[in-house]
Amino acid sequence: EQLIGYLQAFAYLPTEWELNVFVDPDYRKQGIFTALVEAARTRATEAGVEAFTFVIDDASESGQAVLERLGAEYRMTEYNMVLKKAQLFLKADPDFELREATADDRPFIVETLGKSFGNTDEEAESIYQAIESDDRITFIGVASGKSIGVIRAYLASDTQASIHAFAVRPEAQGNGYGKKMLKLMVQALFRTGRTQLELDVETDNDRALDLYKEAGFVVHRGYQFHVLAV
């Protein structure tokens, strides 16, 4: 027997799964991709799932064509950015700190991520649970004694990390807190030996793009997100 294709589903929301599908190049254009998706659709329907999300390389014309035939709708494009030359200098601010989160911070984290990314508290809690693991760290930005933001990182290896779930509460934005949080997070990861860093950002988020570029990140590649109703 030979493995010629597989489908993996990540249930980051109760009603939406992200699918990763791979088919051996020698066996493509034989309906295997569609068969895998249809099998997943059956399981998803039983579980009450309403939609699938597909993530494909922005340069993959074949991937876009397959998803178009399936009837998936384009949602957005994100850049994957990697740290090329870290800009670590940060003027000392005695009124600002980045501290490691505790269990007591969970309500604040969920509420902050929900408000910043347009999710309900229930959706934010589901996403947080889906990516909660021992290989992720969470920090809280604190200004003048008040928690104002969240930033997390997935520790991919002893030298690599992926920054994600980075948000400053809407009422605290415009004060340079995001810049401080990002640079302090990079410094913290560098202290653990993790100097190969990456993050993702929507291509139309100019404010975040400018912040990441200023910190030394550069665009590596793009990914398109497509949604298919179940």
Phi, psi and chi 1 to 4 in degrees:
 res  aa     phi    psi   chi1   chi2   chi3   chi4
   1 GLU       -  148.8  -65.7 -176.0   -5.4      -
   2 GLN  -133.3  134.2  177.9 -177.3   -9.1      -
   3 LEU   -77.2  118.3  176.8   65.9      -      -
   4 ILE  -114.5   -6.4   59.7  173.7      -      -
   5 GLY  -176.4  155.6      -      -      -      -
   6 TYR  -152.1  160.1   70.2   83.9      -      -
   7 LEU  -132.5  131.7 -178.9  148.2      -      -
   8 GLN  -120.9  131.8 -179.3 -176.0   44.7      -
   9 ALA  -111.6  130.8      -      -      -      -
  10 PHE  -111.0  110.5  171.7   44.2      -      -
  11 ALA   -86.7   76.5      -      -      -      -
  12 TYR   -80.3  -13.9   67.2   97.0      -      -
  13 LEU  -137.4  152.0  -75.7  175.0      -      -
  14 PRO   -60.7  -27.6  -23.9   34.3      -      -
  15 THR  -109.3    3.4   58.2      -      -      -
  16 GLU  -145.8  128.7 -168.9  165.6  -31.6      -
  17 TRP  -111.8  143.2  -70.5   -4.2      -      -
  18 GLU   -97.1  125.3 -178.4  177.0  -59.1      -
  19 LEU  -104.8  135.1  -60.0 -171.9      -      -
  20 ASN  -113.2  119.8  -65.9  -47.7      -      -
  21 VAL  -125.1  132.6 -171.5      -      -      -
  22 PHE  -132.8  135.5  174.2   79.8      -      -
  23 VAL  -128.2  131.7  176.7      -      -      -
  24 ASP   -53.2  129.8 -173.1  -48.9      -      -
  25 PRO   -51.2  -32.3  -27.6   35.9      -      -
  26 ASP   -73.0  -11.6  -67.7  -24.2      -      -
  27 TYR  -120.5   15.6  -69.0   86.1      -      -
  28 ARG   -78.0  165.0  -68.7  176.8 -178.2  172.1
  29 LYS    62.4   30.9  -63.8 -176.2  178.9 -179.7
  30 GLN  -123.4   13.3  -62.1 -178.7   35.2      -
  31 GLY    83.0    7.6      -      -      -      -
  32 ILE   -69.3  -42.6  -62.8  171.2      -      -
  33 PHE   -57.8  -48.2 -176.2   98.9      -      -
  34 THR   -63.9  -39.3  -59.2      -      -      -
  35 ALA   -64.0  -39.8      -      -      -      -
  36 LEU   -64.9  -43.2  -72.2  169.2      -      -
  37 VAL   -65.3  -40.6  172.0      -      -      -
  38 GLU   -65.7  -36.1  -70.9  -55.1  -44.1      -
  39 ALA   -65.0  -40.7      -      -      -      -
  40 ALA   -67.2  -34.9      -      -      -      -
  41 ARG   -61.9  -38.7 -168.9 -165.7  -63.7  -94.6
  42 THR   -62.5  -46.8  -60.2      -      -      -
  43 ARG   -65.4  -39.1  -67.2  -74.0  -62.4  -84.8
  44 ALA   -65.9  -40.9      -      -      -      -
  45 THR   -60.3  -41.4  -59.1      -      -      -
  46 GLU   -64.6  -30.5  -64.4  171.1   -8.2      -
  47 ALA   -90.0   -1.2      -      -      -      -
  48 GLY    81.7   18.2      -      -      -      -
  49 VAL   -77.2  139.0  174.9      -      -      -
  50 GLU  -103.6  -21.8  -60.8  173.0   -0.2      -
  51 ALA  -155.3  152.7      -      -      -      -
  52 PHE  -108.8  142.7  -68.2  149.2      -      -
  53 THR  -111.3  130.4  -62.3      -      -      -
  54 PHE  -112.8  137.3  -63.6   87.4      -      -
  55 VAL  -117.6  121.4 -175.2      -      -      -
  56 ILE  -130.1  156.1   62.0  171.0      -      -
  57 ASP   -60.9  135.5 -167.1  -63.1      -      -
  58 ASP   -60.0  -24.0 -167.9   35.9      -      -
  59 ALA   -93.9    0.9      -      -      -      -
  60 SER   -85.4   96.4  176.3      -      -      -
  61 GLU   -68.7  -35.6  -65.6 -178.0   -0.1      -
  62 SER   -67.5  -39.4   59.9      -      -      -
  63 GLY   -63.9  -42.0      -      -      -      -
  64 GLN   -63.5  -38.4  -65.5  175.1   39.7      -
  65 ALA   -66.6  -41.3      -      -      -      -
  66 VAL   -62.8  -45.6  168.7      -      -      -
  67 LEU   -67.5  -32.5  -67.0  179.3      -      -
  68 GLU   -65.6  -40.4 -175.5  175.7  -10.8      -
  69 ARG   -66.2  -32.2  -72.7 -163.5  -64.1  -88.7
  70 LEU   -73.4  -19.6  -80.4  177.0      -      -
  71 GLY    94.0   15.0      -      -      -      -
  72 ALA   -72.2  145.7      -      -      -      -
  73 GLU  -105.1  137.7  -65.0 -175.7    0.6      -
  74 TYR   -67.2  134.8  169.4   80.4      -      -
  75 ARG  -109.4  -52.4  174.4 -179.8  -75.8  177.5
  76 MET  -168.7  173.6   64.7  178.5 -178.4      -
  77 THR  -127.0  139.0  -59.9      -      -      -
  78 GLU  -118.9  148.0  -75.5 -171.8   -6.4      -
  79 TYR   -93.2  138.1  -73.5  136.8      -      -
  80 ASN   -94.4  122.9  173.1 -104.8      -      -
  81 MET  -115.5  143.2  -56.3 -176.6   74.3      -
  82 VAL  -121.4  150.4  -62.8      -      -      -
  83 LEU   -77.8  118.5 -173.3   63.7      -      -
  84 LYS   -99.0  -49.9 -175.2  174.5 -177.3 -179.9
  85 LYS  -141.9  102.7 -174.4  177.0 -178.9 -179.0
  86 ALA   -64.0  133.1      -      -      -      -
  87 GLN  -104.0   88.5  -56.0  -63.9  -37.3      -
  88 LEU   -90.4  -13.7  -62.8  177.4      -      -
  89 PHE   -64.1  133.3  175.1   75.9      -      -
  90 LEU  -147.5  124.0 -170.8   63.2      -      -
  91 LYS   -62.5  133.4 -174.2  177.4  179.3  179.7
  92 ALA   -60.0  135.7      -      -      -      -
  93 ASP  -135.2  103.8 -176.8   -8.7      -      -
  94 PRO   -65.8  -14.1   24.7  -34.7      -      -
  95 ASP   -95.9    4.3  -63.9  -38.2      -      -
  96 PHE  -132.0  139.8 -171.0   88.5      -      -
  97 GLU  -148.5  158.3   66.8  169.6  -31.9      -
  98 LEU  -117.6  112.8 -169.9   71.1      -      -
  99 ARG  -116.2  155.1   63.1  168.2  177.1   80.3
 100 GLU   -71.0  138.4 -165.9  159.9    0.8      -
 101 ALA   -71.9  154.1      -      -      -      -
 102 THR  -120.1  175.0   67.7      -      -      -
 103 ALA   -60.7  -29.8      -      -      -      -
 104 ASP   -68.7  -17.0  -67.8  -21.8      -      -
 105 ASP   -84.0   -7.4  -68.3  -52.2      -      -
 106 ARG   -55.3  -48.7 -170.6 -178.3 -174.5  102.3
 107 PRO   -57.9  -40.1  -24.9   36.0      -      -
 108 PHE   -64.3  -42.3  170.1   80.7      -      -
 109 ILE   -62.4  -49.8  -66.4  169.6      -      -
 110 VAL   -61.9  -44.9  171.0      -      -      -
 111 GLU   -64.6  -41.8 -178.3 -176.2    8.2      -
 112 THR   -64.8  -45.4  -61.4      -      -      -
 113 LEU   -65.9  -38.8  -64.7  177.8      -      -
 114 GLY   -63.0  -47.2      -      -      -      -
 115 LYS   -64.9  -38.1  -75.6 -174.8  174.5 -179.2
 116 SER   -77.4  -30.7  -59.9      -      -      -
 117 PHE  -111.4   10.5  -64.3  108.7      -      -
 118 GLY    75.1   26.2      -      -      -      -
 119 ASN  -104.1  153.3  -58.9  119.2      -      -
 120 THR   -71.4  166.2   64.7      -      -      -
 121 ASP   -60.1  -36.7  -72.9  -12.2      -      -
 122 GLU   -66.8  -42.4  -68.1   76.1   13.6      -
 123 GLU   -65.9  -43.5  -69.7  172.9  -21.7      -
 124 ALA   -62.1  -39.5      -      -      -      -
 125 GLU   -64.8  -41.2  175.1   65.2   31.0      -
 126 SER   -63.8  -43.7  -66.1      -      -      -
 127 ILE   -64.0  -42.9  -65.3  171.3      -      -
 128 TYR   -62.2  -43.3 -170.1   82.3      -      -
 129 GLN   -63.1  -37.6  -72.3 -178.0    7.8      -
 130 ALA   -66.7  -27.4      -      -      -      -
 131 ILE  -114.5   17.2   59.7  175.3      -      -
 132 GLU   -86.2  118.3 -170.4  173.6   24.6      -
 133 SER  -157.8  167.8   57.4      -      -      -
 134 ASP   -70.2  -16.9  -67.7  -22.5      -      -
 135 ASP   -94.6   19.9   53.3    9.0      -      -
 136 ARG  -125.5  143.1  -64.0  176.9 -167.7  -94.2
 137 ILE  -121.4  148.8   55.0  175.0      -      -
 138 THR  -129.7  134.7  -53.9      -      -      -
 139 PHE  -125.4  153.8  -75.3   82.5      -      -
 140 ILE  -116.2  130.7  -54.8  -64.2      -      -
 141 GLY   -84.1  131.3      -      -      -      -
 142 VAL  -126.7  122.3 -178.4      -      -      -
 143 ALA  -118.3  122.0      -      -      -      -
 144 SER    51.6   39.9  -59.7      -      -      -
 145 GLY    83.1    0.6      -      -      -      -
 146 LYS  -114.2  131.8 -176.4  177.3 -179.4  179.7
 147 SER   -68.6  128.5  -61.4      -      -      -
 148 ILE  -127.4   -7.9   53.9   84.6      -      -
 149 GLY  -168.0  170.0      -      -      -      -
 150 VAL  -132.4  143.3  178.8      -      -      -
 151 ILE  -148.0  136.0 -172.5  167.3      -      -
 152 ARG  -126.2  164.8  -53.7 -170.8   74.5 -154.7
 153 ALA  -147.3  138.5      -      -      -      -
 154 TYR   -94.1  122.2  162.9   57.6      -      -
 155 LEU   -87.7   91.5  -51.7  179.2      -      -
 156 ALA   -70.0  -33.0      -      -      -      -
 157 SER  -161.5 -172.1   72.7      -      -      -
 158 ASP   -70.2  -15.9  -70.5  -19.8      -      -
 159 THR  -122.5   -6.1   59.4      -      -      -
 160 GLN  -123.6  146.6  -60.4  171.8  -53.3      -
 161 ALA  -152.6  151.2      -      -      -      -
 162 SER  -120.8  116.4  177.7      -      -      -
 163 ILE   -81.0  135.4  -64.3  172.0      -      -
 164 HIS  -156.8  178.9   64.6   98.7      -      -
 165 ALA    46.8   50.6      -      -      -      -
 166 PHE  -102.7  117.8  175.9   23.4      -      -
 167 ALA  -153.1  139.2      -      -      -      -
 168 VAL  -108.3  133.3  175.7      -      -      -
 169 ARG   -56.6  139.5  -68.2  178.5   72.7   89.9
 170 PRO   -49.5  -41.4  -28.5   36.3      -      -
 171 GLU   -72.5  -12.2   65.7  -88.7   18.2      -
 172 ALA  -105.5   -0.7      -      -      -      -
 173 GLN   -72.6  157.9  -66.4  177.3    7.3      -
 174 GLY    88.4   10.3      -      -      -      -
 175 ASN  -116.3    8.4  -64.2  -67.6      -      -
 176 GLY    80.7    9.5      -      -      -      -
 177 TYR   -68.2  -36.1  -63.8  146.1      -      -
 178 GLY   -60.5  -43.0      -      -      -      -
 179 LYS   -60.7  -44.0  176.0 -179.5  178.1  179.8
 180 LYS   -65.7  -43.6  -66.9  176.7 -178.5  179.3
 181 MET   -61.7  -45.4  -71.6  177.5   63.1      -
 182 LEU   -63.1  -47.1  178.9   60.6      -      -
 183 LYS   -67.3  -38.5  -71.8 -163.0  172.6 -174.2
 184 LEU   -66.7  -35.3  -71.1  171.5      -      -
 185 MET   -65.9  -44.5 -178.9   59.8  133.7      -
 186 VAL   -60.1  -43.4  171.0      -      -      -
 187 GLN   -60.3  -43.4  -69.6  175.4   14.6      -
 188 ALA   -62.7  -41.1      -      -      -      -
 189 LEU   -69.2  -38.1  -69.6  168.1      -      -
 190 PHE   -60.5  -37.0  -92.5   42.5      -      -
 191 ARG   -65.6  -22.2  -73.6 -166.1  -68.1  -88.6
 192 THR   -91.9    1.4   68.9      -      -      -
 193 GLY    91.1    3.5      -      -      -      -
 194 ARG   -93.4   98.6  -65.3  176.9  173.4   88.6
 195 THR  -110.0   -8.1   57.5      -      -      -
 196 GLN   -96.6   96.0  -60.2  175.3   49.6      -
 197 LEU  -115.0  149.5  -51.3 -178.1      -      -
 198 GLU  -143.9  166.0   66.7  167.0   10.1      -
 199 LEU  -161.1  166.2   49.8   79.0      -      -
 200 ASP  -121.2  148.1  -62.8  -38.7      -      -
 201 VAL  -151.9  143.7   59.6      -      -      -
 202 GLU   -63.9  141.4  -70.6 -172.6   35.4      -
 203 THR   -66.0  -23.4   55.5      -      -      -
 204 ASP   -97.4    9.3   58.9   -3.2      -      -
 205 ASN   -91.5   77.2 -169.0  -18.9      -      -
 206 ASP   -60.1  -37.5  -65.2  -27.6      -      -
 207 ARG   -62.9  -45.5 -172.0  173.5 -178.9  176.6
 208 ALA   -69.3  -39.4      -      -      -      -
 209 LEU   -58.5  -44.9  -84.5  167.8      -      -
 210 ASP   -62.8  -40.1  -70.2  -18.3      -      -
 211 LEU   -62.8  -45.4  171.4   63.7      -      -
 212 TYR   -68.6  -39.5  -60.7  148.3      -      -
 213 LYS   -64.1  -39.0  -70.7  176.8  179.9  178.0
 214 GLU   -63.7  -30.8 -176.9 -178.7  -10.8      -
 215 ALA   -82.7   -4.3      -      -      -      -
 216 GLY   107.1    7.3      -      -      -      -
 217 PHE   -86.9  147.2  -72.2   84.7      -      -
 218 VAL  -129.8  153.1  -62.4      -      -      -
 219 VAL   -68.8  128.5  174.0      -      -      -
 220 HIS  -101.1  -48.2  174.4   55.4      -      -
 221 ARG  -162.4  171.5   63.7 -161.8  -49.5  173.1
 222 GLY  -118.4  151.7      -      -      -      -
 223 TYR  -131.8  132.6  -66.5   97.6      -      -
 224 GLN   -96.7  144.6  -68.6 -175.1   10.9      -
 225 PHE  -112.8  127.4  -71.5   72.2      -      -
 226 HIS  -125.2  143.7  -65.1 -108.7      -      -
 227 VAL  -118.7  134.0  178.5      -      -      -
 228 LEU  -121.0  123.0  176.7   67.8      -      -
 229 ALA   -68.7  135.3      -      -      -      -
 230 VAL   -79.8      -  171.8      -      -      -
